[in-house]
Protein backbone atom coordinates (compact mmCIF):
# COMPACT_ATOMS: atom_id res chain seq x y z
CA UNK A 1 0.00 0.00 0.00
CA UNK A 2 1.26 3.46 -0.90
CA UNK A 3 1.96 5.57 2.18
CA UNK A 4 3.67 8.84 3.00
CA UNK A 5 4.51 9.81 6.57
CA UNK A 6 5.46 13.34 7.57
CA UNK A 7 7.72 14.16 10.51
CA UNK A 8 10.13 16.78 11.84
CA UNK A 9 7.75 19.52 12.93
CA UNK A 10 8.08 21.46 16.14
CA UNK A 11 8.14 24.84 17.84
CA UNK A 12 10.74 27.38 16.72
CA UNK A 13 11.25 31.12 17.09
CA UNK A 14 10.85 33.54 14.17
CA UNK A 15 13.93 33.48 11.97
CA UNK A 16 14.71 29.89 12.87
CA UNK A 17 14.99 26.83 10.65
CA UNK A 18 13.34 23.44 10.48
CA UNK A 19 13.63 20.40 8.19
CA UNK A 20 10.57 18.26 7.58
CA UNK A 21 10.75 14.69 6.30
CA UNK A 22 8.37 12.74 4.07
CA UNK A 23 9.08 9.01 4.24
CA UNK A 24 7.57 6.82 1.52
CA UNK A 25 6.62 3.16 1.54
CA UNK A 26 4.98 0.95 -1.06
CA UNK A 27 6.63 2.73 -3.98
CA UNK A 28 9.94 4.22 -5.07
CA UNK A 29 9.58 7.87 -4.25
CA UNK A 30 12.26 9.08 -6.67
CA UNK A 31 10.08 8.18 -9.66
CA UNK A 32 7.29 10.58 -8.69
CA UNK A 33 6.57 14.25 -8.26
CA UNK A 34 6.00 15.08 -4.58
CA UNK A 35 4.09 18.12 -3.38
CA UNK A 36 4.12 19.76 0.05
CA UNK A 37 1.03 21.59 1.21
CA UNK A 38 -0.06 23.11 4.49
CA UNK A 39 -3.18 24.03 6.40
CA UNK A 40 -3.36 26.68 9.10
CA UNK A 41 -6.18 26.78 11.67
CA UNK A 42 -9.36 28.12 10.11
CA UNK A 43 -7.83 28.29 6.63
CA UNK A 44 -8.03 26.18 3.49
CA UNK A 45 -5.25 23.91 2.29
CA UNK A 46 -2.47 25.74 0.50
CA UNK A 47 -0.01 24.18 -1.92
CA UNK A 48 3.53 25.21 -1.00
CA UNK A 49 5.93 23.60 -3.45
CA UNK A 50 6.64 20.49 -5.49
CA UNK A 51 9.66 18.54 -6.72
CA UNK A 52 9.97 16.50 -9.90
CA UNK A 53 12.87 15.00 -11.80
CA UNK A 54 12.17 17.16 -14.83
CA UNK A 55 11.55 20.54 -13.19
CA UNK A 56 13.26 20.46 -9.82
CA UNK A 57 11.58 22.78 -7.34
CA UNK A 58 8.26 24.33 -8.35
CA UNK A 59 6.96 27.03 -6.01
CA UNK A 60 3.23 27.48 -5.50
CA UNK A 61 3.46 30.12 -2.76
CA UNK A 62 5.37 33.34 -3.36
CA UNK A 63 5.76 33.81 0.37
CA UNK A 64 8.19 30.87 0.68
CA UNK A 65 10.47 31.63 -2.27
CA UNK A 66 14.03 32.15 -1.09
CA UNK A 67 13.24 30.49 2.24
CA UNK A 68 11.99 26.94 1.51
CA UNK A 69 13.67 24.20 -0.53
CA UNK A 70 12.59 20.63 -1.28
CA UNK A 71 15.06 17.80 -1.91
CA UNK A 72 15.30 13.99 -2.14
CA UNK A 73 17.38 11.21 -0.64
CA UNK A 74 16.68 8.23 -2.87
CA UNK A 75 18.63 5.83 -0.67
CA UNK A 76 16.27 6.61 2.22
CA UNK A 77 13.16 6.87 0.01
CA UNK A 78 12.53 10.24 1.65
CA UNK A 79 11.94 13.83 0.57
CA UNK A 80 12.70 16.85 2.73
CA UNK A 81 11.37 20.35 3.14
CA UNK A 82 14.08 22.69 4.39
CA UNK A 83 12.51 25.81 5.91
CA UNK A 84 14.65 28.83 6.77
CA UNK A 85 13.86 32.32 8.04
CA UNK A 86 10.60 31.08 9.45
CA UNK A 87 7.78 33.52 10.13
CA UNK A 88 4.70 33.29 12.37
CA UNK A 89 2.52 33.06 9.26
CA UNK A 90 4.25 29.77 8.40
CA UNK A 91 2.48 28.16 11.35
CA UNK A 92 0.42 25.25 10.00
CA UNK A 93 0.18 21.49 9.70
CA UNK A 94 2.40 20.40 6.81
CA UNK A 95 1.61 17.44 4.57
CA UNK A 96 3.24 15.68 1.63
CA UNK A 97 1.57 13.77 -1.19
CA UNK A 98 2.21 12.46 -4.67
CA UNK A 99 1.16 14.75 -7.46
CA UNK A 100 -1.90 13.31 -9.18
CA UNK A 101 -0.01 13.44 -12.48
CA UNK A 102 2.54 11.12 -10.84
CA UNK A 103 5.70 12.31 -12.60
CA UNK A 104 5.19 16.05 -13.05
CA UNK A 105 4.30 19.01 -10.85
CA UNK A 106 0.94 19.87 -12.36
CA UNK A 107 -0.53 22.44 -9.96
CA UNK A 108 -0.90 23.69 -6.38
CA UNK A 109 -3.91 21.47 -5.63
CA UNK A 110 -2.93 18.41 -7.67
CA UNK A 111 -2.18 16.06 -4.80
CA UNK A 112 -3.61 12.70 -3.82
CA UNK A 113 -3.83 11.05 -0.44
CA UNK A 114 -1.93 12.36 2.55
CA UNK A 115 -1.32 11.32 6.14
CA UNK A 116 -1.68 13.05 9.50
CA UNK A 117 0.89 15.74 8.75
CA UNK A 118 3.37 17.38 11.10
CA UNK A 119 2.73 20.54 13.13
CA UNK A 120 4.98 23.55 12.60
CA UNK A 121 4.59 26.41 15.08
CA UNK A 122 6.54 29.67 14.82
CA UNK A 123 6.30 31.76 17.96
CA UNK A 124 8.39 33.89 20.28
N, C-alpha and C positions, 0 to 999 in steps of 0.2 A: 504494500500500500504506500502511495506517495504521501510523504509527510515533511513538513518544514517546522522547525522549532526555533523560536527566537529566545535570545538570552543576552545578558550583559548590561541591562538597564540599571538605573540607580539614581541617587540624589547627588547633584553636583552644583557648585556655585556658578553664577554667570561668568562667562569667559573660560570655563573649564572645558575638558574634553572627555569623550566617552567613546568606546568602540562596542558596537552591537554585533552579535553573531547570529547567523541563520544556518542551522545545521540540517542537511537534507538526508533523507533515507528513502529507499524504494526506487531511486533513480539517480543517474549521474548528473549532478547539478551543473557541471561545466558545459553540458550540451544546451542548456536552456537560458533564456532571458529571465532574470529575477528582478522583481520590483519591490521596493520598500514603500510602504505607506504608513500614515499615522492618523490617529484620531484623538483629539483633545476633548475634555469633558464638555458636553453640550454642543459639540460641533460635528459636522459630517466628516467622513473619511477623506483624506487628502493624499494623493499620490505625491511622493517626495522625489524619488529617482529610480533609475533602472540601469542594469548592466546587461550587455549582450556581447557576444564574441565579435560581431560585425561593427558595432557602434561604440563600444566602450560605455562610458557613463553618459546617460541621458537624464537631464534635469527637468523635473516637472514643476518644481517650486523655485521661483526666483530668489526667495528669501534664504535658501540654503547654498546657493552658488558661492564658491570660494570658501565654504566652511565644511561641507559634507563631501565625502568621497566613498564610493562603493568599490570593493575588490573581491577577488576569489582566491581560495586556496584549494586547488583541485585534489591534492593529496588528502585533505581533511574533509572533502565534500561539503565545504562551508563557504558562505559569502559573508562579508563584513561591511558594516556601515561605520566609517570613521567620522565622528562629529567633533568639530573644533569650534572654538569661540561661541560656545552655547549661550543662548538667550532664554529668558523666561518664556517667551512665546513658543519655544521648541518643546515645552512640556506637553507630553502626550503618551499614549500607548503606541508603540512602534511594531509593525508587522512586516513579514516578508511573504511573498507568494510568487509562483511562476506566472509570467505573462501568458495571457490566454492564446497568444499567437505562438507560444512555445519558444521560438528561437530568436525573435525580434522584439524590441521595445516598441509597442504599438500604441501606447497612450497612457495617460495618468490614471485611468480607471480600469485598465485592461488586465486585471489580475483575477486569479481563480481562488481556490480555497486557501485559508490561512489558519493559524493556530491561535493560541491565547495571547500572543504578543508579549512585549516586555515594557515595563513602565519606565519612562524617563522623566525626571522632575528636576527643573532648574530653579533654584531658589537660594536667596541669601540666608 
